[in-house]
Amino acid sequence: MRLLNLAATLITLSALFSYLNHRYLRLPTTIGVMLFALVLSLMLIAFGMFDPRIEQFAEKFLAEIDFNKALMLGMLSFLLFAGALHININDLARHKWVILTLASGGVLLSTVIVGTLTWWLLAAFGLQLSFVYCLLFGALISPTDPVAVLGILKTAGVPKSLETKIAGESLFNDGVAVVVFIVLFRIATGGAEVSPGGVAGLFLLEALGGLLFGLAIGFAAYAMLKSVDSYQVEILITLALVMGGYALAHAMHVSGPIAIVVAGLLIGNHGRLLAMSKTTRQHLDTFWELLDEILNAVLFVLIGLEILLLVFTRHYFVAGLLAIPIVLLARLLSVGLPIALMRQVRSFSPHVIKILTWGGLRGGISVALALSLPPGPERNLIVAITYIVVVFSIAVQGLTVGKLVASSK
């Protein structure tokens, strides 16, 4: 009953905020619902000053939701599969080296830059955080989450090649960043050998293992889809692929995000073309688009409400504000340097670095990874800084990137 009440409350809030946003604000849904949830949270905090029971009730409700598990072991697999399902693999292949470079080398470079600059910044404020924990922050804040901005890019008339780069990078850098985070976390907690060989071994196990496992479950699902012609059964097969495949990847200690992205690309291209009827394709697309919209609305409501559980101090707040330009600088360098080098051998759309930098939104994955850290002062500091960066990214960058694209034409 408790789980049903939690789900009912979140769905109700998501529906209400989506309605209010569509009726009055007309913002992208994910941004609008997060802002309404954030306003509700601040109102509860304000009312709590007069009657503490109000804020305590809201905090108790949210404390029953493990945000990290809800996203990383629940919603993420569905969101990644839905995103990968509509990516044209031929377009992806044409930009594979750019996407691979940004999603791997770009994440690693961003992790090092953010981690190093954050370490210096916190030391200047007298906040003690070990260098490896600063790198953990760099890893969790580096993956981009362009769900809220892709619609804006399409309506702004962004070149198709740039749209493919943004979508492809976001799908794979989530998985790579999670792998980097896991490696650094094991080092920080003494669970991994601190040597190049040990780090490389963990990275290969997670990343390469996820890639191969994704191909295996993708081809298994493809064979099943090809042998039947019933959209009800075929949708159920894709659900089993996402839920069962992600759970099995987690049990095997390989990257579930990478596995689901690979499987989604396989089903969305070869499966769609060779294993599905026109009726199945229509029902499958409608089902996954609707599920994607619902889960994104719930996710961003949770992000907005999560402020009720955060520990904020004046130093934490200032450090979070100063971390915003650090993260943007790291994004600029991790995108700009590889593209500047690749420009020697290939052409890019005008203003590509500027758009990729400002359009690289941070979202729920960053918050979830921060909340996965063990309780302690390090966790409180990292979660507070992460939340400030994510809210700025969604609310400010998400609302202005369309104007940036339009002005760059």
C-alpha positions as a Markdown table, in Angstrom:
| # | Residue | x | y | z |
|---|---|---|---|---|
| 1 | Met | 0.0 | 0.0 | 0.0 |
| 2 | Arg | 2.9 | 2.4 | 0.8 |
| 3 | Leu | 4.4 | 1.8 | -2.6 |
| 4 | Leu | 1.0 | 2.5 | -4.3 |
| 5 | Asn | 0.6 | 5.7 | -2.3 |
| 6 | Leu | 4.1 | 6.9 | -3.3 |
| 7 | Ala | 3.4 | 6.1 | -7.0 |
| 8 | Ala | 0.0 | 7.7 | -6.9 |
| 9 | Thr | 1.3 | 10.9 | -5.3 |
| 10 | Leu | 4.2 | 11.3 | -7.8 |
| 11 | Ile | 1.9 | 10.6 | -10.8 |
| 12 | Thr | -0.7 | 13.0 | -9.5 |
| 13 | Leu | 1.9 | 15.8 | -9.0 |
| 14 | Ser | 3.4 | 15.1 | -12.4 |
| 15 | Ala | 0.0 | 15.3 | -14.1 |
| 16 | Leu | -0.9 | 18.5 | -12.2 |
| 17 | Phe | 2.4 | 20.2 | -12.9 |
| 18 | Ser | 2.3 | 19.1 | -16.5 |
| 19 | Tyr | -1.2 | 20.6 | -16.9 |
| 20 | Leu | -0.2 | 23.9 | -15.2 |
| 21 | Asn | 2.9 | 24.2 | -17.3 |
| 22 | His | 1.0 | 23.4 | -20.6 |
| 23 | Arg | -1.8 | 25.7 | -19.6 |
| 24 | Tyr | 0.1 | 28.7 | -18.4 |
| 25 | Leu | 3.9 | 28.6 | -18.8 |
| 26 | Arg | 4.3 | 26.6 | -22.1 |
| 27 | Leu | 7.8 | 25.6 | -21.1 |
| 28 | Pro | 9.4 | 22.3 | -22.2 |
| 29 | Thr | 7.6 | 19.7 | -20.0 |
| 30 | Thr | 10.6 | 18.5 | -18.0 |
| 31 | Ile | 11.7 | 22.1 | -17.2 |
| 32 | Gly | 8.2 | 23.2 | -16.3 |
| 33 | Val | 7.4 | 20.4 | -14.0 |
| 34 | Met | 10.7 | 20.7 | -12.2 |
| 35 | Leu | 10.2 | 24.4 | -11.6 |
| 36 | Phe | 6.7 | 23.8 | -10.2 |
| 37 | Ala | 8.1 | 21.1 | -7.9 |
| 38 | Leu | 10.9 | 23.4 | -6.8 |
| 39 | Val | 8.3 | 26.1 | -6.0 |
| 40 | Leu | 6.2 | 23.6 | -4.1 |
| 41 | Ser | 9.3 | 22.6 | -2.1 |
| 42 | Leu | 10.2 | 26.2 | -1.2 |
| 43 | Met | 6.6 | 26.8 | -0.2 |
| 44 | Leu | 6.6 | 23.8 | 2.1 |
| 45 | Ile | 9.9 | 25.0 | 3.7 |
| 46 | Ala | 8.3 | 28.5 | 4.2 |
| 47 | Phe | 5.1 | 27.0 | 5.7 |
| 48 | Gly | 7.3 | 24.8 | 7.9 |
| 49 | Met | 8.6 | 27.9 | 9.6 |
| 50 | Phe | 5.1 | 28.4 | 11.0 |
| 51 | Asp | 4.1 | 24.8 | 11.4 |
| 52 | Pro | 7.0 | 22.4 | 11.4 |
| 53 | Arg | 4.7 | 19.4 | 10.9 |
| 54 | Ile | 4.1 | 20.4 | 7.3 |
| 55 | Glu | 7.7 | 20.2 | 6.3 |
| 56 | Gln | 8.3 | 17.1 | 8.4 |
| 57 | Phe | 5.4 | 15.3 | 6.7 |
| 58 | Ala | 6.9 | 16.2 | 3.2 |
| 59 | Glu | 10.4 | 15.1 | 4.3 |
| 60 | Lys | 9.1 | 11.8 | 5.7 |
| 61 | Phe | 7.3 | 11.2 | 2.4 |
| 62 | Leu | 10.4 | 11.9 | 0.3 |
| 63 | Ala | 12.7 | 9.9 | 2.7 |
| 64 | Glu | 10.7 | 6.8 | 1.7 |
| 65 | Ile | 11.9 | 7.2 | -1.9 |
| 66 | Asp | 15.4 | 6.1 | -2.6 |
| 67 | Phe | 16.1 | 8.5 | -5.5 |
| 68 | Asn | 19.3 | 6.7 | -6.5 |
| 69 | Lys | 17.6 | 3.3 | -6.8 |
| 70 | Ala | 14.5 | 4.7 | -8.3 |
| 71 | Leu | 16.5 | 6.2 | -11.2 |
| 72 | Met | 19.6 | 4.0 | -11.5 |
| 73 | Leu | 17.8 | 0.7 | -11.0 |
| 74 | Gly | 14.3 | 1.7 | -12.3 |
| 75 | Met | 13.7 | 4.6 | -14.6 |
| 76 | Leu | 17.1 | 4.9 | -16.3 |
| 77 | Ser | 16.8 | 1.7 | -18.3 |
| 78 | Phe | 13.5 | 2.8 | -19.7 |
| 79 | Leu | 14.7 | 6.3 | -20.5 |
| 80 | Leu | 17.9 | 5.1 | -22.2 |
| 81 | Phe | 16.0 | 2.5 | -24.3 |
| 82 | Ala | 13.4 | 5.0 | -25.4 |
| 83 | Gly | 16.1 | 7.4 | -26.4 |
| 84 | Ala | 18.1 | 4.8 | -28.3 |
| 85 | Leu | 15.0 | 3.4 | -30.0 |
| 86 | His | 14.7 | 6.5 | -32.2 |
| 87 | Ile | 18.3 | 7.1 | -33.1 |
| 88 | Asn | 19.2 | 6.3 | -36.7 |
| 89 | Ile | 22.2 | 4.0 | -36.6 |
| 90 | Asn | 23.4 | 5.2 | -40.0 |
| 91 | Asp | 23.5 | 8.8 | -38.9 |
| 92 | Leu | 25.2 | 7.6 | -35.7 |
| 93 | Ala | 27.8 | 5.7 | -37.7 |
| 94 | Arg | 28.6 | 8.8 | -39.8 |
| 95 | His | 29.5 | 10.7 | -36.6 |
| 96 | Lys | 30.8 | 7.7 | -34.6 |
| 97 | Trp | 34.3 | 9.1 | -34.1 |
| 98 | Val | 33.0 | 12.4 | -32.8 |
| 99 | Ile | 30.5 | 10.8 | -30.6 |
| 100 | Leu | 33.0 | 8.2 | -29.3 |
| 101 | Thr | 35.5 | 10.9 | -28.6 |
| 102 | Leu | 33.1 | 13.2 | -26.7 |
| 103 | Ala | 31.4 | 10.3 | -24.8 |
| 104 | Ser | 34.7 | 8.8 | -23.6 |
| 105 | Gly | 37.7 | 11.1 | -23.8 |
| 106 | Gly | 35.4 | 14.1 | -23.2 |
| 107 | Val | 34.0 | 12.6 | -20.0 |
| 108 | Leu | 37.4 | 11.7 | -18.7 |
| 109 | Leu | 38.8 | 15.2 | -19.5 |
| 110 | Ser | 35.8 | 16.8 | -17.9 |
| 111 | Thr | 36.2 | 14.6 | -14.8 |
| 112 | Val | 39.8 | 15.6 | -14.3 |
| 113 | Ile | 39.2 | 19.3 | -14.9 |
| 114 | Val | 36.1 | 19.6 | -12.6 |
| 115 | Gly | 37.8 | 17.4 | -10.0 |
| 116 | Thr | 41.0 | 19.5 | -9.9 |
| 117 | Leu | 39.4 | 22.9 | -10.0 |
| 118 | Thr | 36.8 | 21.9 | -7.4 |
| 119 | Trp | 39.6 | 20.7 | -5.1 |
| 120 | Trp | 41.3 | 24.1 | -5.3 |
| 121 | Leu | 38.0 | 25.9 | -4.9 |
| 122 | Leu | 36.9 | 24.0 | -1.8 |
| 123 | Ala | 40.4 | 24.3 | -0.2 |
| 124 | Ala | 40.1 | 28.1 | -0.7 |
| 125 | Phe | 36.8 | 28.0 | 1.3 |
| 126 | Gly | 38.3 | 25.9 | 4.0 |
| 127 | Leu | 36.1 | 22.9 | 3.0 |
| 128 | Gln | 37.9 | 19.6 | 3.4 |
| 129 | Leu | 37.3 | 17.1 | 0.6 |
| 130 | Ser | 39.9 | 14.6 | -0.6 |
| 131 | Phe | 41.0 | 14.8 | -4.2 |
| 132 | Val | 39.4 | 11.4 | -5.1 |
| 133 | Tyr | 36.0 | 12.6 | -3.9 |
| 134 | Cys | 36.5 | 15.8 | -6.0 |
| 135 | Leu | 37.1 | 13.5 | -8.9 |
| 136 | Leu | 33.9 | 11.6 | -8.0 |
| 137 | Phe | 32.1 | 14.9 | -8.2 |
| 138 | Gly | 33.7 | 15.5 | -11.6 |
| 139 | Ala | 32.6 | 12.1 | -12.8 |
| 140 | Leu | 29.0 | 12.4 | -11.7 |
| 141 | Ile | 28.5 | 15.9 | -13.1 |
| 142 | Ser | 30.1 | 15.3 | -16.5 |
| 143 | Pro | 27.4 | 13.2 | -18.2 |
| 144 | Thr | 24.9 | 15.4 | -20.1 |
| 145 | Asp | 21.2 | 14.9 | -20.0 |
| 146 | Pro | 19.7 | 16.6 | -23.1 |
| 147 | Val | 16.2 | 15.2 | -22.7 |
| 148 | Ala | 14.9 | 18.7 | -21.8 |
| 149 | Val | 16.7 | 20.4 | -24.7 |
| 150 | Leu | 16.3 | 18.1 | -27.7 |
| 151 | Gly | 12.8 | 19.4 | -28.4 |
| 152 | Ile | 14.1 | 23.0 | -28.4 |
| 153 | Leu | 16.9 | 22.1 | -30.7 |
| 154 | Lys | 14.5 | 20.6 | -33.2 |
| 155 | Thr | 12.1 | 23.5 | -33.2 |
| 156 | Ala | 15.1 | 25.9 | -33.5 |
| 157 | Gly | 16.2 | 24.2 | -36.7 |
| 158 | Val | 19.5 | 22.9 | -35.4 |
| 159 | Pro | 21.4 | 21.0 | -38.2 |
| 160 | Lys | 20.6 | 17.3 | -38.2 |
| 161 | Ser | 24.2 | 16.4 | -37.9 |
| 162 | Leu | 24.5 | 18.4 | -34.6 |
| 163 | Glu | 21.3 | 16.9 | -33.3 |
| 164 | Thr | 22.7 | 13.4 | -33.9 |
| 165 | Lys | 26.0 | 14.3 | -32.1 |
| 166 | Ile | 24.1 | 15.6 | -29.0 |
| 167 | Ala | 21.8 | 12.7 | -28.8 |
| 168 | Gly | 24.5 | 10.1 | -29.5 |
| 169 | Glu | 26.9 | 11.6 | -27.0 |
| 170 | Ser | 24.2 | 11.8 | -24.3 |
| 171 | Leu | 23.3 | 8.2 | -24.7 |
| 172 | Phe | 26.8 | 6.9 | -24.4 |
| 173 | Asn | 28.4 | 9.4 | -22.0 |
| 174 | Asp | 25.8 | 8.4 | -19.4 |
| 175 | Gly | 27.1 | 4.9 | -19.4 |
| 176 | Val | 30.8 | 5.9 | -19.6 |
| 177 | Ala | 30.4 | 8.4 | -16.7 |
| 178 | Val | 28.7 | 5.8 | -14.6 |
| 179 | Val | 31.6 | 3.4 | -15.2 |
| 180 | Val | 34.1 | 6.1 | -14.3 |
| 181 | Phe | 32.1 | 6.9 | -11.2 |
| 182 | Ile | 32.1 | 3.2 | -10.1 |
| 183 | Val | 35.9 | 2.9 | -10.7 |
| 184 | Leu | 36.6 | 6.1 | -8.6 |
| 185 | Phe | 34.1 | 5.1 | -5.9 |
| 186 | Arg | 35.8 | 1.7 | -5.5 |
| 187 | Ile | 39.1 | 3.5 | -5.2 |
| 188 | Ala | 37.8 | 6.0 | -2.7 |
| 189 | Thr | 36.3 | 3.2 | -0.5 |
| 190 | Gly | 39.3 | 1.0 | -0.8 |
| 191 | Gly | 37.5 | -1.6 | -2.9 |
| 192 | Ala | 39.8 | -1.5 | -6.0 |
| 193 | Glu | 43.5 | -1.7 | -6.7 |
| 194 | Val | 44.9 | 1.8 | -7.2 |
| 195 | Ser | 47.0 | 1.1 | -10.2 |
| 196 | Pro | 46.6 | 1.7 | -14.0 |
| 197 | Gly | 46.1 | -2.1 | -14.5 |
| 198 | Gly | 43.4 | -2.3 | -11.9 |
| 199 | Val | 41.6 | 0.8 | -13.1 |
| 200 | Ala | 41.8 | -0.4 | -16.7 |
| 201 | Gly | 40.5 | -3.8 | -15.8 |
| 202 | Leu | 37.5 | -2.4 | -14.0 |
| 203 | Phe | 36.7 | 0.0 | -16.8 |
| 204 | Leu | 37.0 | -2.8 | -19.5 |
| 205 | Leu | 34.8 | -5.1 | -17.4 |
| 206 | Glu | 32.1 | -2.5 | -17.0 |
| 207 | Ala | 32.2 | -0.8 | -20.5 |
| 208 | Leu | 33.2 | -3.6 | -22.8 |
| 209 | Gly | 31.2 | -6.1 | -20.8 |
| 210 | Gly | 28.1 | -3.9 | -21.2 |
| 211 | Leu | 28.7 | -3.5 | -24.9 |
| 212 | Leu | 28.9 | -7.2 | -25.5 |
| 213 | Phe | 26.0 | -8.1 | -23.2 |
| 214 | Gly | 23.9 | -5.4 | -24.9 |
| 215 | Leu | 24.6 | -7.0 | -28.3 |
| 216 | Ala | 23.7 | -10.5 | -26.9 |
| 217 | Ile | 20.3 | -9.5 | -25.4 |
| 218 | Gly | 19.5 | -7.3 | -28.3 |
| 219 | Phe | 20.0 | -10.1 | -30.9 |
| 220 | Ala | 18.0 | -12.5 | -28.6 |
| 221 | Ala | 15.1 | -10.0 | -28.5 |
| 222 | Tyr | 15.5 | -9.4 | -32.3 |
| 223 | Ala | 15.2 | -13.1 | -33.0 |
| 224 | Met | 12.0 | -13.3 | -30.9 |
| 225 | Leu | 10.5 | -10.3 | -32.5 |
| 226 | Lys | 11.2 | -11.6 | -36.0 |
| 227 | Ser | 9.4 | -14.9 | -35.2 |
| 228 | Val | 6.1 | -13.4 | -34.2 |
| 229 | Asp | 3.6 | -10.8 | -35.6 |
| 230 | Ser | 1.7 | -9.5 | -32.6 |
| 231 | Tyr | 2.3 | -6.0 | -31.4 |
| 232 | Gln | 1.1 | -6.9 | -27.8 |
| 233 | Val | 3.6 | -9.7 | -27.6 |
| 234 | Glu | 6.4 | -7.7 | -29.2 |
| 235 | Ile | 5.9 | -4.7 | -26.9 |
| 236 | Leu | 6.1 | -7.2 | -24.0 |
| 237 | Ile | 9.4 | -8.6 | -25.4 |
| 238 | Thr | 10.9 | -5.1 | -25.4 |
| 239 | Leu | 9.7 | -4.5 | -21.8 |
| 240 | Ala | 11.4 | -7.8 | -20.8 |
| 241 | Leu | 14.5 | -6.8 | -22.7 |
| 242 | Val | 14.8 | -3.5 | -20.8 |
| 243 | Met | 13.8 | -4.7 | -17.3 |
| 244 | Gly | 15.3 | -8.2 | -17.4 |
| 245 | Gly | 18.4 | -7.1 | -19.3 |
| 246 | Tyr | 19.2 | -4.2 | -17.0 |
| 247 | Ala | 18.7 | -6.4 | -13.9 |
| 248 | Leu | 20.9 | -9.1 | -15.3 |
| 249 | Ala | 23.6 | -6.6 | -16.3 |
| 250 | His | 23.6 | -5.3 | -12.8 |
| 251 | Ala | 24.0 | -8.8 | -11.4 |
| 252 | Met | 26.8 | -9.5 | -13.7 |
| 253 | His | 28.6 | -6.3 | -12.8 |
| 254 | Val | 28.7 | -5.0 | -16.4 |
| 255 | Ser | 27.4 | -1.6 | -17.4 |
| 256 | Gly | 23.6 | -1.7 | -17.6 |
| 257 | Pro | 23.3 | 1.7 | -19.2 |
| 258 | Ile | 25.7 | 0.8 | -22.1 |
| 259 | Ala | 24.0 | -2.6 | -22.5 |
| 260 | Ile | 20.5 | -1.0 | -22.8 |
| 261 | Val | 21.7 | 1.7 | -25.2 |
| 262 | Val | 23.3 | -0.9 | -27.5 |
| 263 | Ala | 20.2 | -3.1 | -27.4 |
| 264 | Gly | 17.9 | -0.1 | -28.0 |
| 265 | Leu | 19.9 | 0.9 | -31.1 |
| 266 | Leu | 19.7 | -2.7 | -32.4 |
| 267 | Ile | 16.0 | -3.0 | -31.9 |
| 268 | Gly | 15.3 | 0.5 | -33.1 |
| 269 | Asn | 17.0 | 0.0 | -36.4 |
| 270 | His | 17.4 | -3.7 | -37.5 |
| 271 | Gly | 14.5 | -4.8 | -35.4 |
| 272 | Arg | 12.2 | -2.0 | -36.6 |
| 273 | Leu | 13.2 | -2.6 | -40.3 |
| 274 | Leu | 13.4 | -6.4 | -40.4 |
| 275 | Ala | 11.4 | -7.8 | -37.5 |
| 276 | Met | 8.3 | -5.6 | -37.2 |
| 277 | Ser | 5.1 | -5.0 | -39.2 |
| 278 | Lys | 3.9 | -1.4 | -39.8 |
| 279 | Thr | 1.2 | -1.9 | -37.1 |
| 280 | Thr | 3.8 | -3.1 | -34.6 |
| 281 | Arg | 6.1 | -0.2 | -35.3 |
| 282 | Gln | 3.2 | 2.3 | -34.7 |
| 283 | His | 2.2 | 0.8 | -31.4 |
| 284 | Leu | 5.7 | 0.3 | -30.2 |
| 285 | Asp | 6.7 | 3.9 | -31.0 |
| 286 | Thr | 3.5 | 5.2 | -29.3 |
| 287 | Phe | 4.1 | 3.1 | -26.2 |
| 288 | Trp | 7.7 | 4.0 | -25.7 |
| 289 | Glu | 7.2 | 7.7 | -26.4 |
| 290 | Leu | 4.4 | 7.9 | -23.8 |
| 291 | Leu | 6.4 | 5.9 | -21.3 |
| 292 | Asp | 9.3 | 8.2 | -21.9 |
| 293 | Glu | 7.2 | 11.3 | -21.3 |
| 294 | Ile | 5.6 | 10.0 | -18.1 |
| 295 | Leu | 8.9 | 8.8 | -16.5 |
| 296 | Asn | 10.6 | 12.1 | -17.4 |
| 297 | Ala | 7.9 | 14.1 | -15.8 |
| 298 | Val | 8.1 | 12.0 | -12.6 |
| 299 | Leu | 11.9 | 12.2 | -12.6 |
| 300 | Phe | 11.9 | 16.0 | -12.8 |
| 301 | Val | 9.2 | 16.3 | -10.2 |
| 302 | Leu | 11.5 | 14.3 | -7.9 |
| 303 | Ile | 14.5 | 16.5 | -8.7 |
| 304 | Gly | 12.4 | 19.6 | -7.8 |
| 305 | Leu | 11.2 | 18.0 | -4.5 |
| 306 | Glu | 14.6 | 16.6 | -3.5 |
| 307 | Ile | 15.7 | 20.0 | -2.1 |
| 308 | Leu | 13.6 | 19.2 | 1.0 |
| 309 | Leu | 16.1 | 16.5 | 2.0 |
| 310 | Leu | 19.3 | 18.4 | 1.3 |
| 311 | Val | 21.7 | 19.9 | 3.9 |
| 312 | Phe | 22.6 | 23.5 | 2.9 |
| 313 | Thr | 25.0 | 25.9 | 4.6 |
| 314 | Arg | 26.2 | 29.3 | 3.4 |
| 315 | His | 29.5 | 27.8 | 2.4 |
| 316 | Tyr | 27.8 | 24.9 | 0.5 |
| 317 | Phe | 25.6 | 27.4 | -1.3 |
| 318 | Val | 28.5 | 29.6 | -2.4 |
| 319 | Ala | 30.6 | 26.6 | -3.4 |
| 320 | Gly | 27.7 | 25.4 | -5.5 |
| 321 | Leu | 27.3 | 28.7 | -7.3 |
| 322 | Leu | 31.1 | 28.9 | -8.0 |
| 323 | Ala | 31.0 | 25.3 | -9.3 |
| 324 | Ile | 28.7 | 26.3 | -12.1 |
| 325 | Pro | 31.4 | 28.2 | -14.1 |
| 326 | Ile | 33.8 | 25.4 | -13.3 |
| 327 | Val | 31.5 | 22.8 | -14.8 |
| 328 | Leu | 30.8 | 25.0 | -17.9 |
| 329 | Leu | 34.5 | 25.6 | -18.4 |
| 330 | Ala | 35.2 | 21.9 | -18.2 |
| 331 | Arg | 32.4 | 21.3 | -20.7 |
| 332 | Leu | 33.9 | 23.9 | -23.0 |
| 333 | Leu | 37.4 | 22.4 | -22.9 |
| 334 | Ser | 36.2 | 18.7 | -23.1 |
| 335 | Val | 34.1 | 19.6 | -26.2 |
| 336 | Gly | 36.3 | 22.3 | -27.7 |
| 337 | Leu | 39.7 | 20.6 | -27.6 |
| 338 | Pro | 38.6 | 17.4 | -29.4 |
| 339 | Ile | 36.6 | 19.2 | -32.0 |
| 340 | Ala | 39.4 | 21.7 | -32.6 |
| 341 | Leu | 41.7 | 18.7 | -33.3 |
| 342 | Met | 39.1 | 16.9 | -35.5 |
| 343 | Arg | 38.5 | 20.0 | -37.5 |
| 344 | Gln | 41.8 | 19.2 | -39.3 |
| 345 | Val | 40.2 | 16.2 | -41.0 |
| 346 | Arg | 36.4 | 16.9 | -41.0 |
| 347 | Ser | 34.0 | 19.8 | -41.1 |
| 348 | Phe | 31.5 | 20.8 | -38.3 |
| 349 | Ser | 28.4 | 22.9 | -38.1 |
| 350 | Pro | 28.9 | 26.6 | -37.3 |
| 351 | His | 29.0 | 27.4 | -33.6 |
| 352 | Val | 29.1 | 23.7 | -32.7 |
| 353 | Ile | 31.3 | 24.2 | -29.7 |
| 354 | Lys | 29.2 | 27.0 | -28.3 |
| 355 | Ile | 25.9 | 25.0 | -28.7 |
| 356 | Leu | 27.4 | 21.7 | -27.4 |
| 357 | Thr | 28.8 | 23.6 | -24.3 |
| 358 | Trp | 25.6 | 25.4 | -23.4 |
| 359 | Gly | 23.3 | 22.6 | -24.5 |
| 360 | Gly | 25.1 | 20.0 | -22.3 |
| 361 | Leu | 22.5 | 19.9 | -19.6 |
| 362 | Arg | 23.0 | 18.0 | -16.3 |
| 363 | Gly | 20.1 | 16.1 | -14.9 |
| 364 | Gly | 18.8 | 13.2 | -12.8 |
| 365 | Ile | 21.8 | 10.9 | -13.3 |
| 366 | Ser | 24.1 | 13.4 | -11.6 |
| 367 | Val | 21.8 | 13.8 | -8.6 |
| 368 | Ala | 21.3 | 10.0 | -8.3 |
| 369 | Leu | 25.0 | 9.3 | -8.4 |
| 370 | Ala | 25.6 | 12.0 | -5.7 |
| 371 | Leu | 22.9 | 10.5 | -3.5 |
| 372 | Ser | 24.5 | 7.0 | -3.9 |
| 373 | Leu | 27.5 | 8.1 | -1.9 |
| 374 | Pro | 27.7 | 6.8 | 1.7 |
| 375 | Pro | 26.4 | 9.0 | 4.5 |
| 376 | Gly | 28.9 | 11.6 | 5.8 |
| 377 | Pro | 30.1 | 15.2 | 5.4 |
| 378 | Glu | 31.6 | 14.4 | 1.9 |
| 379 | Arg | 28.1 | 13.2 | 0.7 |
| 380 | Asn | 26.3 | 16.3 | 2.1 |
| 381 | Leu | 28.8 | 18.7 | 0.4 |
| 382 | Ile | 28.8 | 16.9 | -3.0 |
| 383 | Val | 25.0 | 16.5 | -3.1 |
| 384 | Ala | 24.4 | 20.2 | -2.3 |
| 385 | Ile | 26.9 | 21.4 | -5.0 |
| 386 | Thr | 25.5 | 18.9 | -7.5 |
| 387 | Tyr | 21.9 | 20.0 | -6.9 |
| 388 | Ile | 22.7 | 23.6 | -7.4 |
| 389 | Val | 24.6 | 22.9 | -10.7 |
| 390 | Val | 21.8 | 20.7 | -12.0 |
| 391 | Val | 19.0 | 23.2 | -11.2 |
| 392 | Phe | 21.0 | 26.0 | -12.9 |
| 393 | Ser | 21.6 | 23.7 | -15.9 |
| 394 | Ile | 18.0 | 22.8 | -16.4 |
| 395 | Ala | 16.4 | 26.1 | -15.5 |
| 396 | Val | 18.8 | 28.5 | -17.0 |
| 397 | Gln | 20.7 | 26.7 | -19.8 |
| 398 | Gly | 17.6 | 24.7 | -20.8 |
| 399 | Leu | 15.5 | 27.8 | -21.2 |
| 400 | Thr | 18.1 | 29.8 | -23.1 |
| 401 | Val | 19.7 | 27.2 | -25.4 |
| 402 | Gly | 16.9 | 27.7 | -28.0 |
| 403 | Lys | 17.7 | 31.4 | -28.3 |
| 404 | Leu | 21.4 | 30.6 | -28.5 |
| 405 | Val | 20.7 | 28.2 | -31.5 |
| 406 | Ala | 18.5 | 30.8 | -33.2 |
| 407 | Ser | 21.1 | 33.5 | -32.8 |
| 408 | Ser | 23.8 | 31.3 | -34.1 |
| 409 | Lys | 22.2 | 30.8 | -37.5 |
